[in-house]
Amino acid sequence: QVQLVESGGGLVQAGGSLRLSCAASGRTFSSHAMGWFRQAPGKEREFVSAINTIGNTVYADSVKGRFTISRDNAKNTVYLQMNSLKPEDTAIYYCAASGSTYYGPLTYKATYNYWGQGTQVTVSS
């Protein structure tokens, strides 16, 4: 079982930056792919970014060039650095972890077994 706790959300002006963190419990963090998803009011939860166990990354087109995902296996933590934020980035951001073995694209919600409680990001114009 993996428990995930996000932090780092808040209110920021358009053009600003935030760094989200997701701390994972357990001793098998390095064997899990990690992802970030977001959900705006009235919308479906959507993929933002993911990083696999060897550090390969993937991004949604809407955040490519502005967001950077990284992981620190020694700290059991995955990060999402968000720069040049836009009002349309406003959402609850969720961290997700795959199982120690996983199938399917990292862009799919179904690939992930564990989810955090989410952290609110609000970007004002």
CORZI-V849324 format. One record per residue. PHI is phi in degrees with one decimal (NA if undefined). PSI is psi in whole degrees, 0 to 359 (999 if undefined). Layout:
PHI,PSI ; PHI,PSI
//
This chain:
NA,137 ; -121.0,130 ; -109.1,138 ; -122.2,135 ; -130.3,116 ; -88.1,154 ; -153.8,167 ; 103.8,356 ; -71.6,172 ; 163.9,194 ; -104.5,131 ; -143.9,152 ; -79.1,156 ; -55.9,138 ; 92.1,349 ; -83.7,185 ; -132.7,153 ; -144.0,153 ; -122.4,119 ; -90.6,144 ; -123.6,151 ; -137.6,111 ; -95.6,132 ; -111.3,143 ; -86.4,168 ; 96.9,170 ; -107.8,8 ; -116.5,22 ; -52.8,316 ; -64.2,343 ; -93.7,3 ; -107.8,134 ; -72.7,148 ; -125.8,143 ; -139.1,160 ; -120.9,134 ; -127.4,165 ; -143.0,154 ; -139.0,117 ; -90.4,158 ; -55.6,130 ; 76.7,6 ; -121.3,163 ; -72.5,154 ; -69.2,132 ; -125.0,153 ; -69.5,141 ; -115.9,304 ; -163.4,158 ; -150.8,158 ; -138.6,132 ; -90.4,187 ; -71.5,343 ; -109.2,12 ; 91.8,5 ; -72.9,141 ; -121.4,157 ; -144.2,146 ; -132.9,150 ; -68.6,148 ; -58.5,327 ; -68.5,342 ; -118.6,355 ; -59.7,133 ; 87.8,348 ; -114.6,326 ; -108.2,149 ; -135.3,126 ; -99.9,144 ; -151.3,166 ; -139.5,149 ; -124.2,100 ; -67.0,332 ; -67.7,333 ; -105.3,4 ; 52.6,42 ; -135.2,141 ; -117.8,144 ; -120.6,155 ; -133.1,105 ; -85.2,122 ; -117.8,115 ; -114.9,164 ; 49.3,49 ; -65.0,146 ; -121.1,156 ; -54.6,327 ; -71.2,353 ; -82.1,353 ; -61.6,125 ; -178.5,171 ; -88.2,129 ; -102.7,129 ; -116.0,137 ; -93.6,145 ; -140.9,149 ; -127.5,139 ; -77.5,175 ; -73.5,174 ; -67.2,339 ; -125.1,145 ; -148.5,158 ; -133.5,149 ; 98.7,162 ; -65.0,147 ; -72.3,353 ; -84.6,354 ; -98.1,134 ; -58.6,324 ; -66.5,344 ; -72.7,341 ; -101.1,138 ; -97.9,336 ; -129.3,142 ; -134.1,145 ; -83.7,181 ; -86.3,347 ; 95.6,154 ; -136.7,137 ; -81.7,132 ; -119.8,124 ; -124.7,124 ; -113.9,118 ; -92.5,149 ; -91.1,999
//
